[in-house]
Amino acid sequence: MQAFQRALDVSGNNVANASTNGFQPQQASFQTVAGGGVNATASAPVKPQTTTAANAPSGTDLVKETVDSLQYKYGFDFSAQVVKTANETLGTLVNIKA
């Protein structure tokens, strides 16, 4: 959940600075962590994002940021459901043994 939250933060920062001249949008990248889990880091894109007339002076692609934000939100929601289900399952197992 923290990785998706970090990715949402990166995307939100890109959108917030979309009209800032000279701002270089970042992208979130996910890496698996030894022992389980995922980590997200923010880094500048390897190549600049394409700029169209609808894009802000910074080169932030608002369509891409919208799609990324939706993916990160759904990933966060999915992770939350996994945690909720695991918690309910564990609670059921504890109740059975009690």
C-alpha angles and dihedrals in degrees: 000000000000091000092054090046090052090049090050089051091053092049092046091051090051092052093045091054097039093113094044110110112232094016111141111211117229129218129216118236125192125217129181116241123224109258093028137301137077133262127202124207131184120231138163112263116263091233125022117264115254115264124218131177089266093054124092123253091262092065093244109155103221093192091056091046091052092051092045092049091052091049092049092047092051090046090052092048091048091050090049090053090051090052091046092050092047090050092050092047092049090048090052092050092049091049092050092052094046 
